[in-house]
Amino acid sequence: MTVAETRLERPAQRDGRRRRRLGLRRAGEKPNHKHKAKAHGYSKSRLPQNGQNVRARSLLFQRCPILSQDSQTICREENDAPEANRLDATGSAPAGACHAGPAGHADPSAAHAGRHSRLAQVHSGIFPGRTLGRGRAGHPVHRTGPADRRHAPDPLQPGNRPAGAAHRRQPPVRPRRGPTHPHRKLPVQSGRPPRAALHRLGAGLALQHEGFYYVYDLEADSLRPISDRSKGYQMFAKLSPDGRQVAFVRDRNLYLVDLESGQEVPLTTDGAPDSIINGTFDWVYEEEFGLRDGWAWSPDGRYIAFFKLDESKVPLFTMVDLREHYPKPISFRYPKAGEPNSEIQIGVIDLQTGQVRYFDTDTWYEGGDRYEYLARMGWTPPIDGRHYVWMFRMNRDQNHLELLYGDPATMSLRTVLEEQASAWLEVETGFTDLEAGQITYLKDGQHFVWISERDGYRHLYLYRNDGTLVRQLTQGPWDVTDFHGVDEQGGWVYFTATIDGPRERHLYRVPLHPEASNGQAPTPQRITQEPGTHDVSISGDFRYYIDTHTRFLQPPVVTLHRITGEQIAVLEGNEALRERLAAYGLRPPEFFTVPGADGTPLQAYLIKPSDFDSTKQYPLLLYVYGGPGSQTVTDDWGGSRMLWHYYLAEELGILVASVDNRGTGARGYAFKTAPTGGWDSSKRRTRSPRQRHWRSVPTSIRIASASGAGATAAT
């Protein structure tokens, strides 16, 4: 069970990024490119699982100060399935978004109804005079009034996203910098640890992490904030493994609260604006590595590991905010190419002694570019009876990666695995389809799965926990685009890949322990059958999966399946939208390839009006992006951008085409990294022949682009 946090940037970062991105968002594309304008993902806070925490049964709420675009505050309990974190087109929670009740509850439906009844009572206590509405699936919805949209939708760059895009960036909204509802404390039963599970009162898809967290006692129907609200918003609150304590980040420092006594103690005290950051990150780590939540409990609850940064040496970048009646300058720490990055190190807090110590990773005021980034961190399962802090260390060029183990008792480090590449290494998960991450430890306590492009394509590798390679799990001239996990009991590895071509995504599996490998990975078994794109979420026991299936002209259809592929139920058929689209009689796109400058076939599509006449000439709009690892030519629902392109074709007689140049994704490492060291010139070389290809068809050509591609679109 997890809690999906929403996100609020620091004002300087938020305003600067909005100014950069205004009008530059893309709809329906996988935002997995390396450079700026990346969409941000929610972070997840792990909670105690059923049977692991019998004392932790109260609810931890987060009340968010920012409202979503549709002005609905959603209250739901979420599990690991991404569908639980999404809203449908109306802003309602999808079916199944509110899951079974507290750990150990025998009747999920009864727990669902009972919890909502209690939440309604609690809600009336926090927000007097306000009522709970109902979302489409019957979930309590706190309605707040009209949304304050800061920017009107741009028809050329629509801001909405297709279903299944929970991690993608949404249109900005005005932050509410303080409490908007009267608050009164409810009685809290003391003298024993509360029965706890985590819950969130959040703001739908609002872009924030900050808010107020509450502990709700299920037995006493009592509620309290985890900290005095006057001290400020909290971030990334997480229960300890035994459920007796909760820790969080506030004002760049970590705090610990004892849930029985309510006593709050600071774990760090040196956090300050424009200098020290504890437990969260600066602009670079958020933008380039998709990191915001920067701390974690050890599995035994004795330690907290956290990131510490010092951004005082990073130059200030100043922008002018023109949104208000009078312009005002906004400055924030922003390193341009070649400028200093924040210093970074990983610390461990011993909660028994209160001592804070740091691993010597040679990234804290050491100088040089050999060790520049600490790009990931977490706790290992027990290895020889001890939990270690695993971490990723990278150089500034991001083409050398080391997996390190740190011993929290001795603060010693050892290198477990190294990875090198000619261009760069992908480690972030917030901007890709990847769910499980670069490294995934198995429950057997002996192995982990590692993702690498070392053979030219993105594949899965099985390692022992000491860094010894066991075997390659997947192999072939195609990319694994999403790793869903390992069913250790059934002996299967599940993943999404491009085996059937870069335009499609399908669910596959391979045996974890093949009978005879002969040095080769076994042939994958395809599970999803319908052509197009399948966005899959697999249940924790690997018995079922939810499939969000789309095609270019087919909006998302959400179905429930057994793990073998057999369909059980249609959860969302989108019949009304499908019928409405069918009434327009839109002509399906033509998918084909065009030659690049060196003869490399490039994926392309062409949209024609339904009354297309091959004897006539038409103007052409060439829509491009081309950022590293991105794609525009996919058999996937394109949302409002795609509908806008069809409007141009049907109403104005304009042909619309798109081409994925060298540097885009799903075609291997060499194709993706071809522009390294000469990005603009590579795009021009790629686009020049493809533009010549179209000149034999239309009367005129215009190019539409955005973000990094906009700089070279007209060349």
N, C-alpha and C positions, 0 to 999 in steps of 0.2 A: 504494500500500500504506500502511496506517495502523495505528497502535496505539491502541486504545480505552482510555483511562485510566479507572480507577475512582476513587472519591472518598472523602476523609476530611476532614470539617470540623474546624476548631479546636475543642477541647473545649467552650469556652463557647458557640460557635455551634451545635455539634452538639446539645448537651443542651438549649439553649433552643429550637431548632427542633423537636426531638423532643417536648418538652413541649407546644409549640403544636400540633403535628400529630397527637398521639396520638389515634387514633380518627377522624381527619378525612380520611383518604385516600379517594379514589374509584377504583373499578375500571372500566376500560374507557373512560374519557372522555379526550378530547384536552385535556391540561392547558395550554391556551394563553391563560389569563386573565391580566390585567395585575397583579393585586394579590397578596397573600400566599398562602401554601400552594401555591406553584408546584412542579411536579415538575422535577427537575434532570436535565440531559442530560450524557452523557459528552462529554469534549473529545477532539479528535483531534490527533495529532502527525504532521505530514507527513514522509514518508520519501523518500529518493532513488528515482526510478523506474528501471525497467529501461533500461539503456543510458546512464544519467546518472552512475552511480557504480560503476565496476568495482572500486574498492578496498574499498568498504564492504560486506563480506560476512560479518561476524561477527554474532552474535545478541545483542541487548540484552534482557536479561530484567528483569522487575520482580517481586520477591517481595513479596507483599502481607501486611500484618499483620492484616487483618480477613478473616474468612471469610464466604462467602455463606450465605444462609438454609439451603441444602440441604447445606452442609458439603463442597462439592466445589471444589477449586481447578483451574480449567481452564487448560490450556496449549495455545495455538493461535496460528497466524499469521493475521493478519486483513487483508482488503483493504477497499476503500471501501464495499462493499455492507453496509448495516445488518444484513442477515441473518447476516453473519459475526460480529456482536457479540452475538448473542442465544443464549439457552439455551431448550431446550424445557421442557415441563412437568415433566420428571423432573430437570432441572438439567443434562442432557447438552448438548453442543454440537450444533447442527443439522448436517445433511448439507451438506458444502461449506464448513464453517467453517474448516477447515484447508486452505489453498490451495496453489497451486504453490510449488515450492521457491525457492531463491535466484534472484535475477535472472539470466537467461540459462540456467536449467536447462531441458533439452529435454523431460524427461518428468515432468510434474507428479505422476503417481501414484507414480513411483519416488522422487521427491524427498520426497513425503509420507511414504512408508514409511521411507526412509532417515533422514529427520530425526527421526522418532519413535524409531527405534532409538538414535540418538545422544543424544536427549533423555533416554531411559531411563537411559543410562549416566551422563549428567551429573546427573540427578536423584538417582541412588543416591550420587553423590559429595557432593551438598549435604545430602541428607536420609538419612543412614545408617539402615538397618533399615526403610525405608518403600518401598513399591512403587507403581508406576503401574497404576491400573486402566484401563478402557476406557469411554469414553462411547459413546453410541448410534452415532455415526459413526466409531468406532474411534480417537478422540483420546485421548492420554494424560491421565489424570485423577489428580491427587494427592489421595488421600483422607486426611482429617485427623481424623476422629472426629465425635462428635455435635455438632450446632450448639448454641450458647447463645442461645436466643431470649429476648429481653428482654420481649416482650409477646405474649400469646396472641392469636390471630386474633379479631377482633370480627365476629360474623356480620352485624351491621348495616352495618359498614364494612369489608368484606374487603380485605386488603392485596395479594392477588395481582393480576396483570395479565394480559391476554390476550397471545397471541403477537404479536410485532411491536411490543411496547411497551418496547424496550430503553432508551429515554430516560426512562422513568417511574420514579418513586420507589418503592423497595421497603421492606419492614419493617426497622426498625433492628436492628442486632446489636451485641453488646458489642465495643468495640475491644480489640485486643491491643496493648499499648503497647510491646512489645519483641519481640525474636526468640524464636520458639517452637521452633526446631530448631537443633541444633548446626551450625555452619558451619565448613568448612575450605576453604582456598584450593587451587585446582587450578593446575598449572603453566601459565604463559602464555609463548608463544613471542614473543620480542622481536626488535627489529632491523628491523621493517617494519610498515607499517600493517596492521591485521587486515582480513581479508575480512569485510565486515559487511553485515548487514541487521537491522532491528529486530524483536524478538520480545518477548513479554510472558509472564511467569509470574504470572497474576493470580488474583483471587478471584471469578470469576464476575460476579455483579451486586452485589458489595459496594459500599457507598457511600463511596468514598474515592479520593483521588488519590495519596496518599503510599505509599511502599514502597521497596524496595531494587532497583536496576537492575544488571544484569550484562551483560558483554560476552562472548559465546561465539564462539570462533574455530572456524569450520567445518572448516578444514583440519587444525588441530592438536588438535581435540577438547579444547580447554582453555577454562576459564571463570575470570572474575574480576569482582569488583564494580567499578563505575565509581568508587566512592569508599569510603573507610574507613567501615564500618557504624557504628562507635562515634560518628561525628559526627552521626548522625541520619538520618531518612528523607529521600529525595529526591522531588521532584515534577517532572512535565512534562519528563523527560529527552528530548532530541532530538539526533540526529546532525547534524553540519554537512553542507552539500551535498557536500563532497568526502569525507566519511566519516572524516576524520582526527581530529575532535574531537567531544565531546559536552558539552552544557551542560544545566543543570538548576537548579531552585529548591530551597533548603533554608533553613529558619528565616528566611524573608522576604528572602533574598538570592540572587543569581544566581552560579553557579560554572561554571567551564570546565575540562574535563579533556582533556589530550592523550592519545589512545588509544595512541600508540606508546611514550611515556615514562611514562605514568601520572601525570604532574604535574598537580596541581590548583591553580587560582588563583581567588580570589574576584574577580568582576566588579563587585559592589557590596558595601559593608560597613556601611551605615547602617541596615539592616533591624533592627527591634526590636519586641517585643510592645507593643501599644496605641499604636503610633506609625507608623513607616515600614514600608511593604510594597513589595517589589520583585518583579515577575514574577508576581504573583497578585493576588487582590482581597479586598475587605472584604465585609461582609454585604449591603450595598445592591447592589453590582454583581453579586454572585452571585445574589441573590434577584430583582432587577428586570430585569437584562439577561442572565442566564444565563451569566455569565463566571466562569471559574476560571483557565484557562491564560492568562497575561498576558505572553508574550514570543514572539518569532519571529526565526529566522535570515533574513538577506537572501539572495536567490537566489544571489548570488555568494560568500556566506560571509564577507564582510569585516565586516559589521555585525550587531549584535543590537539589535532594537528592543524596548522593554519598557515596561510601565506602572509608574508609581511613585505610591503613595498615602500620605497622612498622615492617620491617623484619630485623632490625639491630641485634637482638639477635639470629637469626636463624644461625646455623653453616654453614660454607662454605664447599662445596663439590667440589673437583678438579678432572678434567678429562684431558686426553691428546688427543688433536685433531691430528690425524694421516693422515688427508686427504690432507694436503698441502705438499710441498716439504720438509719442516722442521717441526717436531712436535712442538706443543706449548700447554702449560697448559691453561685450561679454568676453572674458578671457578664461582660458582653461589650458591645462598642460597637454601639449600636443607635439610629439617629436616628428619632424619631417625626416626624410631619408638622410641618413648619416648623422643625425643629431642624437644626443644621449637618450637612452631609454631609462625607465625607472630601475633602480636597484631592487633585487628581489632575493628573498630567502624563505625557507620553510622552518617554522618553529614548532615545538611540542610543549604543551602545558601539562604538567603532572598535577592532576587535581587532588592528589593526596597531600602533596607538599606545597602546591602553589608555584613551584619553580618553573620558569620559562627558559628553555634552551633552544639553540638553533643548529641545524645541520650545516656543516662547512661544505657548501656546494660550489665555491669559487664564483659565485654570482653576486656577491655583496661587496661592492667597492673593491673589486679585484682588478679592474681595467682589462682592456682587450676584448676581442669578440669571440674568443674560443668558447666560453660559457656565458651565454647572454640571457637565456630564457629558462624558466621552470614552467613548463606548459601544462602539466597535469599533476595530480597528487591524489592518493587514497590509501586505504589500509588493506593489507593482504589478509587472506584467511590464515589460520594458524600454520606456520611453517616451523617444524621441529618444536611445536608447542608455544611459539611466540608470534605475535602480530608485528609486522614491519610496516613502515611508511614507504609505499612505492611512489616514485616521482619520475617525471620526464625532464631531462636536461637537454637543451639545444643550443647550438651556436647561433650567431646573429643571422647567418645566411639561411638558417632553418633547413640545412641539408645533412645534418649530423645529429642523431637522436640517441640518447642513452637512457636505458631503464635502470634506475638506481633503487636499492633497498636501504632504508635507514632504520637503525635500531633505536627505539625511543629510550631504552635503558642506558645505552652507552654513547648514543649520538654518533656512532660510526656509520660509514657508508660503504657500499660495495656495488660495483657495476655488474648487472645481471645480463644485459643484452644491449647490443649496439646496432644501429641501422644507419646507413648512409645512402645518399642519392646524388645524382648528377645535377638536379635542379633544386627541388624542394621536397620536403616530406609533409604529408598531411597528418595532423594529429587532432585537429579540432573536430567536434561532433555537432556543435550548435548550428553550423551552417551547411550541413550535409544531411543526407538521408539516414546516416548511420545512427542507430539507436544504442547499441551496446558499447560503443567506444573502441578506441585503439587496442585496449587490453581488457579481457574478460576472464576472471578467475572462475574455475569450475568448482562445483560443490564437493567434488571428491577430495579437495584440499591438496591435490598433487599437480594440477596442470592449469595452464591458462591458454586462451586463444588470442593470437596476435594477428593484426592486419598489416599487410605489407604489399608494396608494388615492386618488390625486388626482381621479379621475373618479367617485368614489363606490364603486368596487369594487377589489379587490386584483388588479392586473394587472402584466404585464411590459413593460418599455420598453428599447429598444436605444439606447445612447449611444456616442459616440466617447470615447476616453480623456480628451480635453480637456474633457468635460462638455457637448458639443453633442448635442442630441437628434436621433436619426436617425428613429425612428418608434416607434409603439406596437405591440407584438407581439401582445398579446391584448386583446380588447375585448368587452364585453357585460355584462348585468345578472347577473353571477355572479362568484364569487371564485376566484382561483388559490390553492389551499391548499398546494401543494408544487411547487417548481420543481426539475426533475431535471437540467437542463443543456441544452447546445446541441451537436448533432452538426454541427460545422462542415463536415465533409467531405460529409455527406449533405444538409446544408441544412435541418435540422429542429430545432425547439424543443420540448422535451418537458416536460409539466407535468401535475399532478393538479388537478382543478377540480370545481365544484359545478354544472356546466351543467345536469345532469339533476335538480337539486333539492338543497336543503341537507342532506338525509338521506343522500345517496350520495356516493361519491368514485370518479372514474374517471380513467384515463390518457388524455391527449389529446396531439396535436402540431399545430403550425402551421409553415408554411415560414418559414425565416429570411429569405429574399429573395423575397417574393411578386412575381409578374410584374407585376401592376397593383394597387396598393393603394387608389388614389383616396381617400387619407386614412383609410381604414378597415382594421382588422386583418382578415386572412382568417378564414374560418370554420374552427374547429378540427375535426380528424379524431379521432373517438373510437376508441381501440384496445381497451380492455377492454370486454367485452360483457355479462357476467353482472351482474344487478342486485345492489346491495349496496355494500360498501366494499372498495376495492382499495388495498392498501399496496404500492407498487411500488418496486423497486430496479433500476436500469438499469446494465448493464455499461459499463465505461469506453470501449469502442469502439462503444457504441450499437447492438450487434447483437442483444443479448438482454436480457430482464428477468425478474426473479423477482417473482411476484405472490402476495401473501398476501391471499386473498379471504375475507371473512366476511359473514355476515348476522346478523340479530338472534338467530336460533336455529341458526345454523350456525357451529361453531367454525372456526378458521383452516384453510384448505386452501392449501398452498404449491405453486405450479406454476412450471415454467420455460417461457418463451415466446421465440419470435423477436420482434424489435422490431415486426413487423407485426401481432402478436397471435396467431399460430399457436402452439398448445401443443405443447411438445416432450416434457415429462415431468412427472409428479406427484412432487414431492419429499417432501411430507408430506400424506397424505390425511386423517389423523385419523379413520380409519374406525371404530376401536373407540369413540371418544367419540361420534361421530355415531350409531352404532347404539344406544349406550346412551341417548342423548337421545331417539331415535326411539321407543324402548320405552316412554317415559313418556307419549307421545301429547300433548305440550304444545300448547296452542292458540296459533297465531301471534298476535302483537300486532296491534291495530288502529291504523293510522296515520291521522291526520286533523288538522284545524286547529280551534282555538277562537278566538273573537274577543277581542282585547285591549280595554283601556279606550277606545281611540280607534277601535276597529273593525279594527285591524291583525290579520290572521290569524296565529296563533301555532302553531308545529308542536307536535304532541302525540301520545302513544300511550297505549293502554289495554291492560292485561293482564287477561284474564278466565280463570276456571277452565274446564277442559275440559267440565264439565257445566253451563255457565252457563245459567240460566233467566231469560229476559227479563221474566217476570212477577213476579220476586222483586226485593227490594232487598238491596243488599250494602254493607258498610262499604268505605270507600275510603282507601287510602294514597296521598297525592300526594307523589311524590319530586321534589325540585327542586334545582337548583344555581344556574344563572343568572349565573355570573361572566362578566366581559367576554371575548367571543370564544369561550367554552366552549359545549358542546352536550351534552345528555343524550338528545335525540330523534334518533337516527341508526339507520340500518339496518346495525348493526355488532354484532359479538359482544360482549355485555355482561359475560362472565365470571361470577364467583361472585356479584356483586351482582345480576345479572339472574336467576340461578338461585335466589337467596334470594327475590326478588320472586315467582317462579313457585311457590316453596314456600308463600308466604303465600296465593297464589291457590288452589293445588290442595289444600292441607291445612287451611287456615283459612278459606277462602271469602272472602278479601279482594281486592277489585279494586285494582290498582296502576296509577297513571297518572303521567305526567311531561309537563311543558310547558316549552318554551324561551321564556322571557320576552324582552322587548326588552332588548338588551344582549348577547345571545348571538351566536354567530358564524355565518359562512357565508351571511349575508344582506345584505352590504354595510356600508359604513362608517357610514351614518346610523343603521341599525338597531343596530349594535354600540355606538355611542357615545351612544345616546339617554339613558342614565342619567347622563351627565356632569354633575357639580355637584349631583346629587340622587339618589344611588344608592338609598338606602333607600326614599325616597318613590316612585321610579320602580318599584321592585319591588312595593311595596304597590299602586300603581295598576294594575300589570299583573296581579298575582295576584288582586286582588279580583274582577274579572269572571270570571276563569277558575274561581275557587272557586264563584261563583254558578252557573256552567255545570254543575258537578258536583252541586250540591245537589238537582237534580231527579232524580238517579239513586240515590245511596247513602243509607243510614240514618245514617251518621256519616262525618266526614272527619278524617283526621289527616295531618300534614305531616312528612316526614322530609327533613332537609337536613344540610349540613356546611359547614365553613370559612366564607367570607364570607357564603354564603347562609343559614347558620344563624342569623345575627343578626336576620334579618327573616322567617324561615320562619313564625313563629307570628303575624305581624301581619296 
